[in-house]
């Protein structure tokens, strides 16, 4: 660096010296300040020619000086870029976190899997965070066994939640790519030549794969299209791979992506860990995934405990969204069938009957509860240590995540996985994927609230058909095998929607002794 500075200084002095000579010469030529010697007056033809030669020489020297200064500048810029690369390469590859764990990871990367790619697979993920998460896991496994190159999936920015977050806003994209390098090649974007071909043709071959398909579908239907068009765009990723009847190595890769490669982006991971630290400092905590938000109630048609005005508001919302296809819903009927999210009141009674410690912290992993504090009153009375991220953290911590529902959901996901107890009140995607993640981590306690059993028992208790002790005993009996203990995944041939979801119980990824009939 000292040598470079010296070269720049010498170049500057040389440039200044020649510029001064040029100024002096101009002054001589113009007769403004310096008078020529007497022996040079008047100008002869020879002297004039000498003067022209001098001017041409100055021009040549000036060009040489400019070239030298340009070379020095390029050397200086190159050195700066080299320094930037040396000092900042690892944090950039680690998704900006620069954590020690990331540094250790990059030191021990497995060798890249070398294979001849059959083409490029582009994915448009659809749904909320956890629906997209599981879909991404499926697509990585599919890309690997089709021997294609996967382009980092695009997240859904058009769903109900209108979250504009991209993949790198939620997941550590560089960790995702590098941690899977021994399985499949993943690129952040299509190569330029492929983009050019698509632009020239004016079209990109797109399609939605058939839901719940096995690998033979992808070998026989999808791979030929990739080979034919070079680039294939799949417009949906949710539930596109079967739960069962899939090769063991594919199932294990789905798990590896879900539980190892899909690490949250550094800002999300750091704040989520902070929430967990605050909770653990205050003792054990239960994460309650209380799916009692307005959109959930409007979509499901469930209105137990709502006022007439609230029912009208929920109905209007359901009719306002054309992609919610079912409009006329019998709330009482779907509730009795166990298809409604539990109300805060029903949830309170179930947790009390199951003897959940009233002193435990209950962290609500959800958006705004419909009805607000009025509907939370019974839960707060029974479990006074009711908290949520908004009450645990200063406002400034959550500000960057506001208006990004998927990023807020990512915070809750991490906290739910780390909880002493997890209890979902509805069988949505987060409930399913968190349950499976907790199984993978050693069957951490998860209370799988049986909605159909609960509403039946609650109604009987309210009608005076049973005492509290009888109610509590019946509730415990109904949940004796629903505490997250090892079990086999339920398979129903021909009815994939009705059987257990792979990500709820990834039994192929668990030690054999964790399974029981």
N, C-alpha and C positions, 0 to 999 in steps of 0.2 A: 504493500500500500504506500510506503514511503517513497519507493521508486516511482510509482505511478504519479504521486503528487509532484515529485521532482520533475518528471517528464512534462506534466501539465504546466508547471511554473516556467520551465525553460521555453516551452512552446509559446506561452503568453508573452514572455520577454522578447522572444524572437519576433513575434507578431507585432509587438509594440515598437520595436526598433525599426522594422521595415516600414511600418505605417508612418513613423516620424520622418524617415527618409523620403517617403512619398510626399508628405505634406511640405517638407522643405523644397523638394523639387518643384511642386506645383507653385509655391510662392516665388521660386526663381523664374519659372516659366511665365507667370503672370506679372511679375515685376511689382508685387504688392509690398514686400518687406525687404527682401534681400537684393542687393545690387550685384550684378555680375562684375568680375574683375575687368579692368580697362582693356586687357589684351583680348577679351572676348567680344568687344564692341568694334564695329558692327558684326552681326552674325555672318559668317561665311557659309558657303555651301557645304563645306566639309564639317563645320561645327554643327550645322543644322542636321546633317546626316548622323553625326555622333549623338545628337540629342534624341533623335528618333530611335536610334539603337538603344539608348539608355531607357527610353520609355518602354520599348518592347521587352527589354530585360526585366524591368520592374513588373510588367504584367505577368511574365513567366514566373518570376519569383513569387508573386502574389498567389498565383494558381497553386504553386508548390506548397506555399504556407497553408492554404485552405485545405489541401489534401492531407497534409500532416496533422492539422488540427482535427480533421474529421476522423482520421485513424486513431488519434489519441482519445477522442470522445467515445468511439466504438469500444476501445479497450477498457475505458472506464466503466461504460454501461455493462459490458460483459462481466467485469469483475463484480459489479453490484449484483447482477442477476445470479451469479454463482454463489455469492454470499447469502442471498435470499433463499436459494434452493437448499444450501447446506443447513441454514438455521431454521427453516420453516417447512421442510418437506414432510417430516413425520406428523406434525399437527394437522397439516392439510389432508394427509392420507387417513388420519384417524378421525376425520369428521369434525375437526376443529377443537377437539377436547384436549388433546395433548396429555392425557392421563398416563400415569406410569404403567397401568395395566395395558393400555393400547401399545405403548412402546415395547413392552415385553411380548405382546402378541405379534407385532410385526417382525420381531427378531426370530420368531419360531414358526413362521408361515410354512404350511406344507407346500411342496412343489406343485406347480400348476399341472392340471390334467391336460395332456396334449391329445387332441383329436381333430379330425377333419369335420368342420361344422357343416351341417346340412342346410343352413340358412339362419335367418333371424326371426325371433318370436317377440312381438310387441304385445303388451297387455294393458288393457284399460280395466283397472279394478273397480268394482262397484259396491255400494253399500256404505255402512258405517265402518269405524276403525277395525273392529274385530272380525267383521265379515270380510273386509279387504285383507286383513292379516292372514287369515286361514287360506284365502284364495291365492295370495302370493306364495304361500308355502306349497300349495298344490302346483302352481305354475313352474316353480323352480324344479320340483321333482320331474314334472313332465318334460321341461326343457333338457334336463340332464339325460333322461333316458331316450329322448329323440335325437340326442347329439346335435343340438342346435345352440345358437348363441342367444342368450336372453338379454333383452333391453330392460333396464330398470323400469318396473311398472309405473304407469301413471295412476294417481289416486283419483277417486271420484270427487269432482268439484261441482257436480250438478244435482246432488241428492237433496233431500229435505233440509239438511243442516247447512247447506251452502258454505261449506268450509273450503277455502281455497288453498289449503296446505298441500305442498308437494311431498314426494317421498322423503327427500332430505330434510324436510321440516319436522318430520315425525321419527324417522329411523336414521340410524347412523349408516349412510349410504356406502361409505368407503369400507367400513367394517363388514357390511353385508356382502360386498363384492369380493373382498380379499379373503374372508373367512370361508368362502365356498369355492375358492379357486381350484381346489383339488377335485371338484365335482363338475362344475359347469362354468363356462365363460360368461361373464355378465358385463355389459357395457352401459354407460350412462346414456348414450344416444346412438342412433344409427351412424355407421360410417358415412362420410360425405358422398362416396360414389353411389351408395344405396339410396341416399336422399335424392341425388341427382336423377337416378333412374326413375324413382317414383314421380319426381317433378316432371320429367320428360313424358312419362306415360300418362300423367294426370290422374292416376288412381292408385289406391292402396287396397289390396285384397283384405277384406274384413269379414269376420263371422263370429257368431256366438257358439261355442262348443255345447254339445248336449249335456245337460245336467246329469250328475251321478254316473259318469261314464267310467269304464275300466280302461286299463292301459291299451288294450287291443284296439279300442276306438281311436286312440291317439296315434297308434302305429299305422292303422289302416286308412284312416280318414284325414287326419291332420298332417301327418308327415308328408304324404304325397303332395299336398297343397304347398307346404313350405318349400319342398324341392322344386316345384313348378314355378312358384312366384318369387322365390328367394326370401321375401319378407312377408310374414303373415301377421295380421293384427287380430287378436281375440278381444271382442268387445265386452265380454263378461268373464269374471273369474270366480264367482261365488258358487260353491257346491258343484264344481265341474268335474270332480274326481270322486269315485265311489268310496264309501266308508270301508267296505270289505271286498274280498276277492282281488286284492291288489298285492303284487309281489312284496315280500318282506323288506327288500332293500329300498323299495319306493316308500313304504311306510316309515322306515327309519330315517330316510332323508327328509320327509315331511316334518318329523320331529326335530331333526337337527336344525332345519331352517327356523322353525317356530321358537325353539327354546335356547338356541345359541346364536344364530346369525342375525335374527331380527332384534338387534339391540336398539333401544330408543336413542334419539339424538341427544347429544350432551346436555343442552339446556333442560330438556324434559327429564332426563335421568337424574341430573343433579337436584332438581327441585323435588322430584318424587322421593328421592332418598332423604331429603331434608324433612319431608312430611313424616316419613317412617321413623326417623330419629326422634322427632317431637313426640309422636305417639308412643313409642317404646319407652321414652323417658318417663312417661306418665303411667306406665303399666300395660297390661294386656289390652288388646283392642280387637273388636269385631268389625269387619267391613260389611255393611248392609247395602247391597245393590238394590236400592228402593226404586223400582221402575214405575214411579207414579208421576211422570211428567205429562204435560198437556198433550203432546204429540202421541205418546204411547196410548193414552186413554182414547183419544179421538180415533186413532187407527184401529184399535181393538174393539171399539164400541162399548167399553166397560164404563159404567158410571155409578157403581155402588157408593153410596154415601154422598153423592153430589146433589146440589140444589137444582131446581128446575131451570134456573138461569144458566147454571154451569152445563147442564145437559144440552141445552140449546146451543151454547157456545161450542161444545165438543162436536156436536152433530154438524154444525155449520163448517167447522174446520175439516171434518172428514169429507164433506161434499166439495170443499174448495180444492182438494188435491186429486186430479184425475187419475194419477197412478195408484191411488188407494182404491182398488176396484170394488170392494164390498162396501156398500153404502147403508143398506138396511140390516141392522144387527140387533138381535134380542139380547140385551145386556144380562138379564137374569139367567137366560139359558146358557150363554157362554160362561158365565160365572160358575154355575153349578157343574159344568163340565171341566172346570179347572183351567179354562183358557184365558182368564183375566189375570193381570198382575194383582198381587195382593194389595189391599189398601193398607195405609199406615196402621189403622186400628186392628185389622186382622193380623198383621205382622206382629204387632205388640203382644196380642194374646198368644200367638204361637210361640214367640221367644220366651215369654213368661212361663208358659206351660212346659216348655222344654228345660226349664230351670237355668236359663242363661243368667249369669251373675248380674244383678241390677247395678253393681258398681263398675262394671266393665265399660270402657270407652266404646261407643258405637260411632263409627265413621260412616257417614252417608255418602256413598259413591253414586252420585246421580246429578242431574241438572236441577232446575227449580221444581220443587214439589208442588203439584197442582193443589191450590187451596191454601198454600203457605203454612204458617204457624197454626192455623185453625186445625188443619188435618194432622199436624205433627204433635198436637198437644198430648194425646194419650201416650205416644211413644216417648216423649220427653219426660212425662210424669213417671213412667215406669223405669226409664233409663236416663237419669238426669245428665249423664256425661255424654251428651249427644254433640258430635262435632262434624265439621266438614272442612274441606281445604280452605274455604273462604274465612273460616273462623280461626284456623290454626296459623295462617300465614298473613304477613302484612300485604296490603293491597298492591304495593309495587312489585312483589314477587309474582303475582298472577297477571299483572297487566300485559306482558308480552303474549299471553296465551288467550286473552279475551277475544271473543269472536272467532275462535278456532276450536270448535267443539271436539274435533278428533284429537287435538293436542291436550285438551282438558281430560278427555276420556283416557288418553295414554297415562296421564298422572294417576288417575283412579285405578287403572289396570295394574300398575306397578304396586300401588299400596295394597290392592286386593290380594295379589299374589303373596305379599309379605305378611299378611294379617295372621293373627293367632287363630281366628275363625273367619270364614267367609260364608255369607248367607245371601243368596239372590232370591228376589221375590217374583221373578219371572224368568222363563227359560229362553232368554234372548241370546244373541251371539256372545256378548261379554260374559254372561253367566256360564255358557258352555265352554268357552276357550279358557277362562280363568280356572274353572273346575279341572280341566285337563292339565293345565300348567301346574296346579297344586298337586295333582296326582304324580306328575313327573318328578316333582321335588320331594317326594316321599309321603304322598297321601296325607297332606296337611288337612286339618279338620275343615270340612265344608258341609254346612247344613243345607241339604237339598230339600227345601221346603215343598211339600206335596200340596199343591194348591187345591186340588179337588178334595183331598181329605180334610184340609184345614177349613175350607168354607162350609163343608158339611158339619164339622164339629162345632164351629163357631155359631152356626145357625141353631144347632140343637142346644147349645149352652145358653144362647140368648133367649130361646123359647122356653127355658126352664126345664128341658128334658134331661139334664144331667148337672151334677154338682161340679164345682171347680176341680175337686180331686179326681172325679171321674173324667172330666175334660182333659186334665193334665196327663192322666194315665193313658188315655186313648191317643193323645198327641204323641207321647213317647213311643207307644207301640207302632204308630204309623210311620215313625222316623227312625226306628231301630236300625234299619239297614240303609239309611240315607245320610250318613255322616262322612262321606268321602272315603270309606274303607275300600280295600281292593275288591274288585268285582269284574266279571267279564262283560264285554260290550254286547248289548242286545242286537242280534241280527235278525232281520225280517226279509226274507227273499222277495224281491219285487216291490218292496215298499221302503225305499231308502229314507224318505221323509219321516217315517214312523219309527225307524230303528235308532239306536244310539249313534250320535255323531262321532266321527273318528276323533276329533279334537277334544271331545268331552272325556274320552277314556282311551288314550293312545296305548293300548295294552301291548302292542308289538314293541314298544320302546321301554317297557318296564321289565324288571327282573321277573323270571317265571314264578318265583315264590310269592309275588304280589298278587297273583291271579288266583281266583277261587271260583268254583262252579256255583 
